[in-house]
Amino acid sequence: MKVLICDPLDPKAVEKIAGAGLEVTEKVGMSPEQLAEELKKGYEVVVVRSATKVRRPAIEAAVGLKLIVRAGVGLDNIDVDAAEERGIGVRNTPRASSMSVAELALAHMLALARSLPQATQSMREGRWEKKAFKGIELCGRTLGVIGIGRIGREVAKRALCFGMRVIAYDKFLSESPLPEVPLVSMDELLPQSDFITLHVPPDPAGPVIGREEISKMKDGAYIINCARGGVVDEEALLEALDSGKLAGAGLDVFAEEPPTDERLLRHPKVTLTPHIGAQTVEAQARVGEEVAEIVISFATEGDA
């Protein structure tokens, strides 16, 4: 069985797949056209992360392709409908990076609450502005979790340890998976929350947080988006930050990646990371291990 790995994968996972007797080819950084051409060579399994987009033209050009594996959470870079039409299985690794993404969301919250980027920069510039950075405590604040799946639950657990009150909204659930975290409506969550963290996939209907939702939020609240670009309307976010409606935002994902909007990149109320939610040693090892298990299981048992 031939396996094509299109984005960097933990070397131990690559060794494990090859050690199971599969023929592994690693080709990183291909354009959509190059991917379509490569898939004509008869690969039965393709492994991608977020960088490689497996769209309809590549899927229709593929010869003998049976399984596409996304090493990560979500499937937005894969045309699942096109794959299903051709009987190609699509899998991902939703469990592997949950804790790492959750910890990054908390890191953004702490950085915003205590002005860590600004304080660091001021000291690097030789200033000692002890009285300039009056922060807030997370303890006693309310965190609203939009999407309380695997990652949302991990964020909620950690926030509870900080002494935060946690509430959640999830349009797919009627009962909270955590007894300490009540499920509420979106209209209840927005005005109650001091911090709002999103852990949902993109909605084809549009941003989950737009102008209307922001208008319902508490004055001086913070938004954290470590989910997907487009989940938050960036224009509406900038307006709210400039007007003072929102006190800050922590962003790991963007509508355009890498982002080019200088207003967002240089805004003093925004903490920024380059889509690194899953970029920890532990998460990458777990992602690789899960990918290897999926691929080897498919090769030996035909279980896609």
Rosetta blueprint (number, residue, H / E / L):
1 M L
2 K E
3 V E
4 L E
5 I E
6 C L
7 D L
8 P L
9 L L
10 D L
11 P H
12 K H
13 A H
14 V H
15 E H
16 K H
17 I H
18 A H
19 G H
20 A L
21 G L
22 L L
23 E E
24 V E
25 T E
26 E E
27 K L
28 V L
29 G L
30 M L
31 S L
32 P H
33 E H
34 Q H
35 L H
36 A H
37 E H
38 E H
39 L H
40 K H
41 K H
42 G L
43 Y L
44 E L
45 V E
46 V E
47 V E
48 V E
49 R L
50 S L
51 A L
52 T L
53 K L
54 V E
55 R L
56 R H
57 P H
58 A H
59 I H
60 E H
61 A H
62 A L
63 V L
64 G L
65 L L
66 K L
67 L E
68 I E
69 V E
70 R E
71 A L
72 G L
73 V L
74 G L
75 L L
76 D L
77 N L
78 I E
79 D L
80 V H
81 D H
82 A H
83 A H
84 E H
85 E H
86 R L
87 G L
88 I L
89 G E
90 V E
91 R E
92 N E
93 T L
94 P L
95 R L
96 A L
97 S L
98 S H
99 M H
100 S H
101 V H
102 A H
103 E H
104 L H
105 A H
106 L H
107 A H
108 H H
109 M H
110 L H
111 A H
112 L H
113 A H
114 R H
115 S L
116 L H
117 P H
118 Q H
119 A H
120 T H
121 Q H
122 S H
123 M H
124 R H
125 E L
126 G L
127 R L
128 W L
129 E L
130 K L
131 K L
132 A L
133 F L
134 K L
135 G L
136 I L
137 E L
138 L L
139 C L
140 G L
141 R L
142 T E
143 L E
144 G E
145 V E
146 I E
147 G L
148 I L
149 G L
150 R H
151 I H
152 G H
153 R H
154 E H
155 V H
156 A H
157 K H
158 R H
159 A H
160 L H
161 C H
162 F L
163 G L
164 M L
165 R E
166 V E
167 I E
168 A E
169 Y E
170 D L
171 K L
172 F L
173 L L
174 S L
175 E L
176 S L
177 P L
178 L L
179 P L
180 E L
181 V L
182 P L
183 L E
184 V L
185 S L
186 M H
187 D H
188 E H
189 L H
190 L H
191 P H
192 Q H
193 S L
194 D L
195 F E
196 I E
197 T E
198 L E
199 H L
200 V L
201 P L
202 P L
203 D L
204 P L
205 A L
206 G L
207 P L
208 V L
209 I E
210 G L
211 R H
212 E H
213 E H
214 I H
215 S H
216 K H
217 M L
218 K L
219 D L
220 G L
221 A E
222 Y E
223 I E
224 I E
225 N E
226 C L
227 A L
228 R L
229 G L
230 G L
231 V L
232 V E
233 D L
234 E H
235 E H
236 A H
237 L H
238 L H
239 E H
240 A H
241 L H
242 D H
243 S H
244 G L
245 K L
246 L E
247 A E
248 G E
249 A E
250 G E
251 L E
252 D L
253 V L
254 F L
255 A L
256 E L
257 E L
258 P L
259 P L
260 T L
261 D L
262 E H
263 R H
264 L H
265 L H
266 R L
267 H L
268 P L
269 K L
270 V E
271 T E
272 L E
273 T L
274 P L
275 H L
276 I L
277 G L
278 A L
279 Q L
280 T L
281 V H
282 E H
283 A H
284 Q H
285 A H
286 R H
287 V H
288 G H
289 E H
290 E H
291 V H
292 A H
293 E H
294 I H
295 V H
296 I H
297 S H
298 F H
299 A H
300 T H
301 E H
302 G L
303 D L
304 A L
